[in-house]
Amino acid sequence: MMGFFVWEMVKIALTVAMLLAAPKVIQGLSWPAMLVGLVVTMQVYWAAPFLAPRKTKHRDE
């Protein structure tokens, strides 16, 4: 269980580091577009069940 929390903290730290480094790496960065993209990416798993292909039953004929 402790390993899970450690890796979650690593993930959060890397996310913050990339957010802080983004303006230095990308010239003319659009902050609103980047933040919207970040939020959409983090929340897309809610849409996964709706976007997944539906399984169909095959009838043997």
PQR file with spaces between the fields and no chain letter, atoms N, CA, C, O and H, PARSE charges and radii, in Angstrom:
ATOM       1  N    MET     1       0.834   -1.196    0.000 -0.4000 1.5000
ATOM       2  CA   MET     1       0.000    0.000    0.000 -0.0000 2.0000
ATOM       3  C    MET     1       0.876    1.257    0.000  0.5500 1.7000
ATOM       4  O    MET     1       0.555    2.246   -0.659 -0.5500 1.4000
ATOM       5  N    MET     2       1.966    1.207    0.732 -0.4000 1.5000
ATOM       6  CA   MET     2       2.848    2.374    0.800 -0.0000 2.0000
ATOM       7  C    MET     2       3.467    2.676   -0.569  0.5500 1.7000
ATOM       8  O    MET     2       3.658    3.838   -0.930 -0.5500 1.4000
ATOM       9  H    MET     2       2.226    0.404    1.267  0.4000 1.0000
ATOM      10  N    GLY     3       3.777    1.620   -1.322 -0.4000 1.5000
ATOM      11  CA   GLY     3       4.335    1.815   -2.659 -0.0000 2.0000
ATOM      12  C    GLY     3       3.378    2.562   -3.568  0.5500 1.7000
ATOM      13  O    GLY     3       3.801    3.386   -4.378 -0.5500 1.4000
ATOM      14  H    GLY     3       3.622    0.677   -1.029  0.4000 1.0000
ATOM      15  N    PHE     4       2.088    2.277   -3.438 -0.4000 1.5000
ATOM      16  CA   PHE     4       1.080    2.972   -4.235 -0.0000 2.0000
ATOM      17  C    PHE     4       1.125    4.469   -3.961  0.5500 1.7000
ATOM      18  O    PHE     4       1.134    5.273   -4.893 -0.5500 1.4000
ATOM      19  H    PHE     4       1.744    1.607   -2.780  0.4000 1.0000
ATOM      20  N    PHE     5       1.152    4.842   -2.693 -0.4000 1.5000
ATOM      21  CA   PHE     5       1.167    6.263   -2.335 -0.0000 2.0000
ATOM      22  C    PHE     5       2.459    6.945   -2.768  0.5500 1.7000
ATOM      23  O    PHE     5       2.451    8.104   -3.183 -0.5500 1.4000
ATOM      24  H    PHE     5       1.145    4.188   -1.936  0.4000 1.0000
ATOM      25  N    VAL     6       3.556    6.224   -2.670 -0.4000 1.5000
ATOM      26  CA   VAL     6       4.838    6.798   -3.104 -0.0000 2.0000
ATOM      27  C    VAL     6       4.783    7.107   -4.590  0.5500 1.7000
ATOM      28  O    VAL     6       5.167    8.200   -5.006 -0.5500 1.4000
ATOM      29  H    VAL     6       3.562    5.283   -2.334  0.4000 1.0000
ATOM      30  N    TRP     7       4.306    6.154   -5.408 -0.4000 1.5000
ATOM      31  CA   TRP     7       4.257    6.385   -6.846 -0.0000 2.0000
ATOM      32  C    TRP     7       3.219    7.431   -7.231  0.5500 1.7000
ATOM      33  O    TRP     7       3.402    8.138   -8.222 -0.5500 1.4000
ATOM      34  H    TRP     7       3.994    5.266   -5.070  0.4000 1.0000
ATOM      35  N    GLU     8       2.143    7.545   -6.477 -0.4000 1.5000
ATOM      36  CA   GLU     8       1.183    8.627   -6.719 -0.0000 2.0000
ATOM      37  C    GLU     8       1.826    9.991   -6.445  0.5500 1.7000
ATOM      38  O    GLU     8       1.595   10.947   -7.185 -0.5500 1.4000
ATOM      39  H    GLU     8       1.994    6.970   -5.672  0.4000 1.0000
ATOM      40  N    MET     9       2.618   10.078   -5.399 -0.4000 1.5000
ATOM      41  CA   MET     9       3.320   11.332   -5.092 -0.0000 2.0000
ATOM      42  C    MET     9       4.341   11.650   -6.183  0.5500 1.7000
ATOM      43  O    MET     9       4.511   12.812   -6.552 -0.5500 1.4000
ATOM      44  H    MET     9       2.806    9.301   -4.798  0.4000 1.0000
ATOM      45  N    VAL    10       5.018   10.629   -6.698 -0.4000 1.5000
ATOM      46  CA   VAL    10       5.965   10.833   -7.797 -0.0000 2.0000
ATOM      47  C    VAL    10       5.221   11.361   -9.021  0.5500 1.7000
ATOM      48  O    VAL    10       5.695   12.279   -9.690 -0.5500 1.4000
ATOM      49  H    VAL    10       4.880    9.686   -6.398  0.4000 1.0000
ATOM      50  N    LYS    11       4.065   10.787   -9.310 -0.4000 1.5000
ATOM      51  CA   LYS    11       3.269   11.223  -10.461 -0.0000 2.0000
ATOM      52  C    LYS    11       2.837   12.682  -10.307  0.5500 1.7000
ATOM      53  O    LYS    11       2.913   13.457  -11.260 -0.5500 1.4000
ATOM      54  H    LYS    11       3.680   10.041   -8.766  0.4000 1.0000
ATOM      55  N    ILE    12       2.391   13.050   -9.126 -0.4000 1.5000
ATOM      56  CA   ILE    12       1.964   14.435   -8.875 -0.0000 2.0000
ATOM      57  C    ILE    12       3.149   15.390   -8.987  0.5500 1.7000
ATOM      58  O    ILE    12       3.030   16.465   -9.574 -0.5500 1.4000
ATOM      59  H    ILE    12       2.329   12.421   -8.352  0.4000 1.0000
ATOM      60  N    ALA    13       4.289   14.998   -8.425 -0.4000 1.5000
ATOM      61  CA   ALA    13       5.485   15.845   -8.489 -0.0000 2.0000
ATOM      62  C    ALA    13       5.942   16.047   -9.932  0.5500 1.7000
ATOM      63  O    ALA    13       6.312   17.158  -10.311 -0.5500 1.4000
ATOM      64  H    ALA    13       4.386   14.125   -7.948  0.4000 1.0000
ATOM      65  N    LEU    14       5.919   14.993  -10.736 -0.4000 1.5000
ATOM      66  CA   LEU    14       6.308   15.123  -12.140 -0.0000 2.0000
ATOM      67  C    LEU    14       5.317   15.981  -12.921  0.5500 1.7000
ATOM      68  O    LEU    14       5.720   16.735  -13.806 -0.5500 1.4000
ATOM      69  H    LEU    14       5.618   14.091  -10.428  0.4000 1.0000
ATOM      70  N    THR    15       4.050   15.879  -12.610 -0.4000 1.5000
ATOM      71  CA   THR    15       3.048   16.711  -13.273 -0.0000 2.0000
ATOM      72  C    THR    15       3.288   18.183  -12.973  0.5500 1.7000
ATOM      73  O    THR    15       3.250   19.019  -13.876 -0.5500 1.4000
ATOM      74  H    THR    15       3.723   15.267  -11.890  0.4000 1.0000
ATOM      75  N    VAL    16       3.532   18.502  -11.709 -0.4000 1.5000
ATOM      76  CA   VAL    16       3.802   19.885  -11.323 -0.0000 2.0000
ATOM      77  C    VAL    16       5.093   20.376  -11.977  0.5500 1.7000
ATOM      78  O    VAL    16       5.154   21.513  -12.445 -0.5500 1.4000
ATOM      79  H    VAL    16       3.562   17.823  -10.976  0.4000 1.0000
ATOM      80  N    ALA    17       6.123   19.530  -12.013 -0.4000 1.5000
ATOM      81  CA   ALA    17       7.389   19.918  -12.641 -0.0000 2.0000
ATOM      82  C    ALA    17       7.201   20.203  -14.128  0.5500 1.7000
ATOM      83  O    ALA    17       7.775   21.159  -14.651 -0.5500 1.4000
ATOM      84  H    ALA    17       6.073   18.606  -11.633  0.4000 1.0000
ATOM      85  N    MET    18       6.405   19.385  -14.813 -0.4000 1.5000
ATOM      86  CA   MET    18       6.160   19.632  -16.236 -0.0000 2.0000
ATOM      87  C    MET    18       5.346   20.898  -16.464  0.5500 1.7000
ATOM      88  O    MET    18       5.572   21.617  -17.436 -0.5500 1.4000
ATOM      89  H    MET    18       5.939   18.609  -14.388  0.4000 1.0000
ATOM      90  N    LEU    19       4.393   21.174  -15.565 -0.4000 1.5000
ATOM      91  CA   LEU    19       3.627   22.419  -15.683 -0.0000 2.0000
ATOM      92  C    LEU    19       4.523   23.634  -15.494  0.5500 1.7000
ATOM      93  O    LEU    19       4.358   24.642  -16.181 -0.5500 1.4000
ATOM      94  H    LEU    19       4.209   20.590  -14.775  0.4000 1.0000
ATOM      95  N    LEU    20       5.464   23.543  -14.574 -0.4000 1.5000
ATOM      96  CA   LEU    20       6.384   24.658  -14.348 -0.0000 2.0000
ATOM      97  C    LEU    20       7.394   24.809  -15.485  0.5500 1.7000
ATOM      98  O    LEU    20       7.826   25.922  -15.782 -0.5500 1.4000
ATOM      99  H    LEU    20       5.598   22.724  -14.016  0.4000 1.0000
ATOM     100  N    ALA    21       7.771   23.708  -16.120 -0.4000 1.5000
ATOM     101  CA   ALA    21       8.755   23.751  -17.204 -0.0000 2.0000
ATOM     102  C    ALA    21       8.132   24.123  -18.549  0.5500 1.7000
ATOM     103  O    ALA    21       8.842   24.558  -19.455 -0.5500 1.4000
ATOM     104  H    ALA    21       7.419   22.803  -15.879  0.4000 1.0000
ATOM     105  N    ALA    22       6.831   23.959  -18.690 -0.4000 1.5000
ATOM     106  CA   ALA    22       6.162   24.167  -19.978 -0.0000 2.0000
ATOM     107  C    ALA    22       6.418   25.543  -20.594  0.5500 1.7000
ATOM     108  O    ALA    22       6.722   25.611  -21.785 -0.5500 1.4000
ATOM     109  H    ALA    22       6.254   23.606  -17.954  0.4000 1.0000
ATOM     110  N    PRO    23       6.311   26.644  -19.841 -0.5600 1.5000
ATOM     111  CA   PRO    23       6.534   27.953  -20.486  0.2800 2.0000
ATOM     112  C    PRO    23       7.965   28.151  -20.980  0.5500 1.7000
ATOM     113  O    PRO    23       8.197   28.905  -21.925 -0.5500 1.4000
ATOM     114  N    LYS    24       8.921   27.481  -20.347 -0.4000 1.5000
ATOM     115  CA   LYS    24      10.318   27.613  -20.781 -0.0000 2.0000
ATOM     116  C    LYS    24      10.584   26.777  -22.028  0.5500 1.7000
ATOM     117  O    LYS    24      11.411   27.151  -22.861 -0.5500 1.4000
ATOM     118  H    LYS    24       8.733   26.868  -19.579  0.4000 1.0000
ATOM     119  N    VAL    25       9.899   25.663  -22.161 -0.4000 1.5000
ATOM     120  CA   VAL    25      10.130   24.740  -23.271 -0.0000 2.0000
ATOM     121  C    VAL    25       9.320   25.137  -24.501  0.5500 1.7000
ATOM     122  O    VAL    25       9.809   25.030  -25.626 -0.5500 1.4000
ATOM     123  H    VAL    25       9.228   25.359  -21.485  0.4000 1.0000
ATOM     124  N    ILE    26       8.079   25.597  -24.295 -0.4000 1.5000
ATOM     125  CA   ILE    26       7.173   25.908  -25.402 -0.0000 2.0000
ATOM     126  C    ILE    26       6.985   27.420  -25.472  0.5500 1.7000
ATOM     127  O    ILE    26       6.404   28.032  -24.575 -0.5500 1.4000
ATOM     128  H    ILE    26       7.681   25.685  -23.381  0.4000 1.0000
ATOM     129  N    GLN    27       7.486   28.007  -26.553 -0.4000 1.5000
ATOM     130  CA   GLN    27       7.341   29.448  -26.749 -0.0000 2.0000
ATOM     131  C    GLN    27       5.904   29.750  -27.181  0.5500 1.7000
ATOM     132  O    GLN    27       5.341   29.025  -28.001 -0.5500 1.4000
ATOM     133  H    GLN    27       7.957   27.511  -27.282  0.4000 1.0000
ATOM     134  N    GLY    28       5.313   30.805  -26.642 -0.4000 1.5000
ATOM     135  CA   GLY    28       3.959   31.204  -27.007 -0.0000 2.0000
ATOM     136  C    GLY    28       2.906   30.241  -26.482  0.5500 1.7000
ATOM     137  O    GLY    28       1.897   29.989  -27.141 -0.5500 1.4000
ATOM     138  H    GLY    28       5.770   31.394  -25.976  0.4000 1.0000
ATOM     139  N    LEU    29       3.141   29.713  -25.312 -0.4000 1.5000
ATOM     140  CA   LEU    29       2.230   28.742  -24.714 -0.0000 2.0000
ATOM     141  C    LEU    29       0.886   29.386  -24.388  0.5500 1.7000
ATOM     142  O    LEU    29       0.840   30.469  -23.804 -0.5500 1.4000
ATOM     143  H    LEU    29       3.960   29.918  -24.777  0.4000 1.0000
ATOM     144  N    SER    30      -0.193   28.730  -24.760 -0.4000 1.5000
ATOM     145  CA   SER    30      -1.536   29.184  -24.406 -0.0000 2.0000
ATOM     146  C    SER    30      -1.957   28.451  -23.137  0.5500 1.7000
ATOM     147  O    SER    30      -2.325   27.277  -23.184 -0.5500 1.4000
ATOM     148  H    SER    30      -0.156   27.851  -25.234  0.4000 1.0000
ATOM     149  N    TRP    31      -1.902   29.148  -21.999 -0.4000 1.5000
ATOM     150  CA   TRP    31      -2.226   28.528  -20.714 -0.0000 2.0000
ATOM     151  C    TRP    31      -3.656   27.999  -20.656  0.5500 1.7000
ATOM     152  O    TRP    31      -3.860   26.878  -20.189 -0.5500 1.4000
ATOM     153  H    TRP    31      -1.603   30.102  -21.960  0.4000 1.0000
ATOM     154  N    PRO    32      -4.658   28.761  -21.113 -0.5600 1.5000
ATOM     155  CA   PRO    32      -6.023   28.211  -21.063  0.2800 2.0000
ATOM     156  C    PRO    32      -6.152   26.908  -21.857  0.5500 1.7000
ATOM     157  O    PRO    32      -6.786   25.961  -21.392 -0.5500 1.4000
ATOM     158  N    ALA    33      -5.557   26.856  -23.046 -0.4000 1.5000
ATOM     159  CA   ALA    33      -5.641   25.641  -23.856 -0.0000 2.0000
ATOM     160  C    ALA    33      -4.921   24.486  -23.169  0.5500 1.7000
ATOM     161  O    ALA    33      -5.409   23.356  -23.188 -0.5500 1.4000
ATOM     162  H    ALA    33      -5.042   27.625  -23.423  0.4000 1.0000
ATOM     163  N    MET    34      -3.776   24.756  -22.569 -0.4000 1.5000
ATOM     164  CA   MET    34      -3.033   23.698  -21.904 -0.0000 2.0000
ATOM     165  C    MET    34      -3.793   23.172  -20.686  0.5500 1.7000
ATOM     166  O    MET    34      -3.850   21.963  -20.465 -0.5500 1.4000
ATOM     167  H    MET    34      -3.380   25.674  -22.554  0.4000 1.0000
ATOM     168  N    LEU    35      -4.367   24.062  -19.911 -0.4000 1.5000
ATOM     169  CA   LEU    35      -5.095   23.634  -18.714 -0.0000 2.0000
ATOM     170  C    LEU    35      -6.379   22.889  -19.068  0.5500 1.7000
ATOM     171  O    LEU    35      -6.738   21.921  -18.397 -0.5500 1.4000
ATOM     172  H    LEU    35      -4.320   25.044  -20.090  0.4000 1.0000
ATOM     173  N    VAL    36      -7.071   23.333  -20.116 -0.4000 1.5000
ATOM     174  CA   VAL    36      -8.265   22.611  -20.566 -0.0000 2.0000
ATOM     175  C    VAL    36      -7.868   21.218  -21.051  0.5500 1.7000
ATOM     176  O    VAL    36      -8.545   20.238  -20.739 -0.5500 1.4000
ATOM     177  H    VAL    36      -6.779   24.119  -20.661  0.4000 1.0000
ATOM     178  N    GLY    37      -6.795   21.124  -21.798 -0.4000 1.5000
ATOM     179  CA   GLY    37      -6.311   19.827  -22.258 -0.0000 2.0000
ATOM     180  C    GLY    37      -5.933   18.916  -21.104  0.5500 1.7000
ATOM     181  O    GLY    37      -6.190   17.714  -21.148 -0.5500 1.4000
ATOM     182  H    GLY    37      -6.244   21.920  -22.051  0.4000 1.0000
ATOM     183  N    LEU    38      -5.326   19.480  -20.075 -0.4000 1.5000
ATOM     184  CA   LEU    38      -4.953   18.703  -18.891 -0.0000 2.0000
ATOM     185  C    LEU    38      -6.189   18.167  -18.178  0.5500 1.7000
ATOM     186  O    LEU    38      -6.230   16.996  -17.801 -0.5500 1.4000
ATOM     187  H    LEU    38      -5.117   20.457  -20.038  0.4000 1.0000
ATOM     188  N    VAL    39      -7.193   19.015  -17.992 -0.4000 1.5000
ATOM     189  CA   VAL    39      -8.425   18.597  -17.311 -0.0000 2.0000
ATOM     190  C    VAL    39      -9.158   17.543  -18.130  0.5500 1.7000
ATOM     191  O    VAL    39      -9.635   16.555  -17.572 -0.5500 1.4000
ATOM     192  H    VAL    39      -7.160   19.967  -18.298  0.4000 1.0000
ATOM     193  N    VAL    40      -9.256   17.735  -19.432 -0.4000 1.5000
ATOM     194  CA   VAL    40      -9.947   16.765  -20.289 -0.0000 2.0000
ATOM     195  C    VAL    40      -9.218   15.424  -20.255  0.5500 1.7000
ATOM     196  O    VAL    40      -9.852   14.371  -20.181 -0.5500 1.4000
ATOM     197  H    VAL    40      -8.869   18.538  -19.885  0.4000 1.0000
ATOM     198  N    THR    41      -7.898   15.462  -20.308 -0.4000 1.5000
ATOM     199  CA   THR    41      -7.114   14.231  -20.269 -0.0000 2.0000
ATOM     200  C    THR    41      -7.312   13.491  -18.956  0.5500 1.7000
ATOM     201  O    THR    41      -7.407   12.264  -18.947 -0.5500 1.4000
ATOM     202  H    THR    41      -7.383   16.317  -20.368  0.4000 1.0000
ATOM     203  N    MET    42      -7.375   14.213  -17.854 -0.4000 1.5000
ATOM     204  CA   MET    42      -7.534   13.578  -16.550 -0.0000 2.0000
ATOM     205  C    MET    42      -8.931   13.002  -16.362  0.5500 1.7000
ATOM     206  O    MET    42      -9.105   12.043  -15.610 -0.5500 1.4000
ATOM     207  H    MET    42      -7.298   15.210  -17.861  0.4000 1.0000
ATOM     208  N    GLN    43      -9.923   13.568  -17.027 -0.4000 1.5000
ATOM     209  CA   GLN    43     -11.297   13.140  -16.819 -0.0000 2.0000
ATOM     210  C    GLN    43     -11.833   12.235  -17.925  0.5500 1.7000
ATOM     211  O    GLN    43     -12.996   11.834  -17.867 -0.5500 1.4000
ATOM     212  H    GLN    43      -9.781   14.348  -17.637  0.4000 1.0000
ATOM     213  N    VAL    44     -11.033   11.904  -18.919 -0.4000 1.5000
ATOM     214  CA   VAL    44     -11.525   11.152  -20.074 -0.0000 2.0000
ATOM     215  C    VAL    44     -11.941    9.733  -19.701  0.5500 1.7000
ATOM     216  O    VAL    44     -12.722    9.122  -20.431 -0.5500 1.4000
ATOM     217  H    VAL    44     -10.089   12.230  -18.966  0.4000 1.0000
ATOM     218  N    TYR    45     -11.451    9.195  -18.603 -0.4000 1.5000
ATOM     219  CA   TYR    45     -11.836    7.829  -18.245 -0.0000 2.0000
ATOM     220  C    TYR    45     -13.328    7.717  -17.960  0.5500 1.7000
ATOM     221  O    TYR    45     -13.874    6.615  -18.011 -0.5500 1.4000
ATOM     222  H    TYR    45     -10.816    9.691  -18.010  0.4000 1.0000
ATOM     223  N    TRP    46     -13.998    8.814  -17.663 -0.4000 1.5000
ATOM     224  CA   TRP    46     -15.454    8.781  -17.481 -0.0000 2.0000
ATOM     225  C    TRP    46     -16.157    8.514  -18.807  0.5500 1.7000
ATOM     226  O    TRP    46     -17.245    7.940  -18.832 -0.5500 1.4000
ATOM     227  H    TRP    46     -13.555    9.710  -17.621  0.4000 1.0000
ATOM     228  N    ALA    47     -15.541    8.926  -19.898 -0.4000 1.5000
ATOM     229  CA   ALA    47     -16.162    8.737  -21.212 -0.0000 2.0000
ATOM     230  C    ALA    47     -15.825    7.380  -21.809  0.5500 1.7000
ATOM     231  O    ALA    47     -16.468    6.965  -22.773 -0.5500 1.4000
ATOM     232  H    ALA    47     -14.657    9.392  -19.877  0.4000 1.0000
ATOM     233  N    ALA    48     -14.848    6.681  -21.272 -0.4000 1.5000
ATOM     234  CA   ALA    48     -14.399    5.414  -21.850 -0.0000 2.0000
ATOM     235  C    ALA    48     -15.525    4.387  -21.996  0.5500 1.7000
ATOM     236  O    ALA    48     -15.607    3.748  -23.045 -0.5500 1.4000
ATOM     237  H    ALA    48     -14.325    7.018  -20.489  0.4000 1.0000
ATOM     238  N    PRO    49     -16.392    4.198  -21.005 -0.5600 1.5000
ATOM     239  CA   PRO    49     -17.460    3.202  -21.196  0.2800 2.0000
ATOM     240  C    PRO    49     -18.409    3.555  -22.349  0.5500 1.7000
ATOM     241  O    PRO    49     -18.976    2.665  -22.983 -0.5500 1.4000
ATOM     242  N    PHE    50     -18.576    4.829  -22.611 -0.4000 1.5000
ATOM     243  CA   PHE    50     -19.480    5.241  -23.686 -0.0000 2.0000
ATOM     244  C    PHE    50     -18.803    5.144  -25.057  0.5500 1.7000
ATOM     245  O    PHE    50     -19.478    4.961  -26.070 -0.5500 1.4000
ATOM     246  H    PHE    50     -18.115    5.552  -22.096  0.4000 1.0000
ATOM     247  N    LEU    51     -17.491    5.265  -25.090 -0.4000 1.5000
ATOM     248  CA   LEU    51     -16.759    5.232  -26.354 -0.0000 2.0000
ATOM     249  C    LEU    51     -16.275    3.829  -26.720  0.5500 1.7000
ATOM     250  O    LEU    51     -15.873    3.593  -27.860 -0.5500 1.4000
ATOM     251  H    LEU    51     -16.943    5.414  -24.267  0.4000 1.0000
ATOM     252  N    ALA    52     -16.308    2.915  -25.787 -0.4000 1.5000
ATOM     253  CA   ALA    52     -15.830    1.555  -26.042 -0.0000 2.0000
ATOM     254  C    ALA    52     -16.772    0.846  -27.004  0.5500 1.7000
ATOM     255  O    ALA    52     -17.987    1.038  -26.946 -0.5500 1.4000
ATOM     256  H    ALA    52     -16.635    3.106  -24.861  0.4000 1.0000
ATOM     257  N    PRO    53     -16.212    0.026  -27.889 -0.5600 1.5000
ATOM     258  CA   PRO    53     -17.087   -0.715  -28.801  0.2800 2.0000
ATOM     259  C    PRO    53     -17.944   -1.712  -28.026  0.5500 1.7000
ATOM     260  O    PRO    53     -17.495   -2.324  -27.057 -0.5500 1.4000
ATOM     261  N    ARG    54     -19.150   -1.854  -28.465 -0.4000 1.5000
ATOM     262  CA   ARG    54     -20.074   -2.767  -27.792 -0.0000 2.0000
ATOM     263  C    ARG    54     -19.842   -4.195  -28.295  0.5500 1.7000
ATOM     264  O    ARG    54     -19.588   -4.426  -29.477 -0.5500 1.4000
ATOM     265  H    ARG    54     -19.515   -1.357  -29.252  0.4000 1.0000
ATOM     266  N    LYS    55     -19.935   -5.123  -27.379 -0.4000 1.5000
ATOM     267  CA   LYS    55     -19.798   -6.521  -27.756 -0.0000 2.0000
ATOM     268  C    LYS    55     -21.124   -7.009  -28.332  0.5500 1.7000
ATOM     269  O    LYS    55     -22.194   -6.742  -27.785 -0.5500 1.4000
ATOM     270  H    LYS    55     -20.142   -4.936  -26.419  0.4000 1.0000
ATOM     271  N    THR    56     -21.032   -7.709  -29.417 -0.4000 1.5000
ATOM     272  CA   THR    56     -22.239   -8.262  -30.035 -0.0000 2.0000
ATOM     273  C    THR    56     -22.219   -9.766  -29.876  0.5500 1.7000
ATOM     274  O    THR    56     -21.159  -10.392  -29.886 -0.5500 1.4000
ATOM     275  H    THR    56     -20.163   -7.926  -29.862  0.4000 1.0000
ATOM     276  N    LYS    57     -23.385  -10.332  -29.730 -0.4000 1.5000
ATOM     277  CA   LYS    57     -23.494  -11.786  -29.626 -0.0000 2.0000
ATOM     278  C    LYS    57     -23.518  -12.365  -31.028  0.5500 1.7000
ATOM     279  O    LYS    57     -24.255  -11.900  -31.897 -0.5500 1.4000
ATOM     280  H    LYS    57     -24.246   -9.823  -29.722  0.4000 1.0000
ATOM     281  N    HIS    58     -22.708  -13.378  -31.233 -0.4000 1.5000
ATOM     282  CA   HIS    58     -22.683  -14.049  -32.522 -0.0000 2.0000
ATOM     283  C    HIS    58     -23.603  -15.262  -32.456  0.5500 1.7000
ATOM     284  O    HIS    58     -23.542  -16.062  -31.523 -0.5500 1.4000
ATOM     285  H    HIS    58     -22.109  -13.756  -30.527  0.4000 1.0000
ATOM     286  N    ARG    59     -24.448  -15.374  -33.460 -0.4000 1.5000
ATOM     287  CA   ARG    59     -25.321  -16.539  -33.540 -0.0000 2.0000
ATOM     288  C    ARG    59     -24.689  -17.541  -34.491  0.5500 1.7000
ATOM     289  O    ARG    59     -24.293  -17.195  -35.604 -0.5500 1.4000
ATOM     290  H    ARG    59     -24.498  -14.724  -34.218  0.4000 1.0000
ATOM     291  N    ASP    60     -24.602  -18.761  -34.052 -0.4000 1.5000
ATOM     292  CA   ASP    60     -24.090  -19.807  -34.934 -0.0000 2.0000
ATOM     293  C    ASP    60     -25.227  -20.264  -35.830  0.5500 1.7000
ATOM     294  O    ASP    60     -26.257  -20.731  -35.343 -0.5500 1.4000
ATOM     295  H    ASP    60     -24.924  -19.042  -33.148  0.4000 1.0000
ATOM     296  N    GLU    61     -25.049  -20.135  -37.124 -0.4000 1.5000
ATOM     297  CA   GLU    61     -26.089  -20.545  -38.063 -0.0000 2.0000
ATOM     298  C    GLU    61     -25.586  -21.637  -38.948  0.5500 1.7000
ATOM     299  O    GLU    61     -26.319  -22.120  -39.811 -0.5500 1.4000
ATOM     300  H    GLU    61     -24.212  -19.756  -37.520  0.4000 1.0000
